[in-house]
């Protein structure tokens, strides 16, 4: 993947994380899963375990989106540094 693609995907990921509907959906799903765990009886161990795995999957999904935001930030920082060094080189060449 090119740095430009990484940055573009990161921007899309950041938009997702700021989308009020998606944020609310994550919260609602998390709350529902916690309620399933809390309201389960002692004999419903398999159901609790399934709910736990759903909770982990939800966290993993959010983690993947967060990862794309971080990767984009790193790619943008590298691009900015390359731009700065190019400008400095051009400035040095024009002095001579």
N, C-alpha and C positions, 0 to 999 in steps of 0.2 A: 504494500500500500504506500502511496506517495505521501509526503508530508502534507500536501494540499488536501488529499482525501482524508487523512487523519484529522486535520483541522476541521474540515467540513462535517465529518461524522461527529466530532466532539461538539460542534455548535448545535447540531441536531439533538444530541444527547442532552445538552444543557437546556435546550428548549423543552424537552420532555420533562426534565426534573423540575422545571418552573411551571409546567402546565398545571393549573389548579385542579382540573378534572382528574389528571393522573395522580397527583399528590393525594387527593381525596380517595381515589380508588385504592392506592397502596395502604392508606390508613384504615379504610373500611375493611379490606381483606385481612389485614393484620389483626384488627380488633375482633373480627369474626373468628379467626383461627384461635386467638387467645380465649375467647368465650367458649369455643368447643372444648378446649383443653380444661378450662376451669369448671365447666359444667358436666364433664364426663364423670361417670361413676368409676369406682375402683376396678370393676370387671371390664371396663372398656379400654384396656391397655393398648390394644391394636389401633383403636380409633385415635387415642392420644398420640401414639407414635406416628400415625399417618398425618395428623395435624401438625406435629412437630416438623415432619419432612416438608410439608407445605410451607411452613414458616421459614424454613431454611431455603427453600426454592425461591420464595419471595425476596428474601435478603440477597440471594445470589443474583437474581435479576437486577435488583437495584444496584448491586455492586458492579455488575457488568456495565451498566449505564454510567455509573460514576467513573469507572476505569477509562471509558472513552473520553470523558471530560478531562481527566488528568493527562491522558496521552496527547490530547489536542493542545493542552496548555504547554506541555513540554515541546511539542512540535512547533508551536507558535513562538516560544522563547528561542528555540534554535534558529528559526527563520529570522526573527528580529536581530539576533546576534550576527547572522550572516549578512543581513542588510547593513548593520552598523559597520562591520569590518569592511564591507565593499565600499561604503561611503568614505571611510578613513583612507583606504587605499587610493581611491580616486582623488581625494584631497591631497594626499602626499604626491601623487603623480603630477597633479596640476601645479604644485609648488615649484617643481624642478624645472 
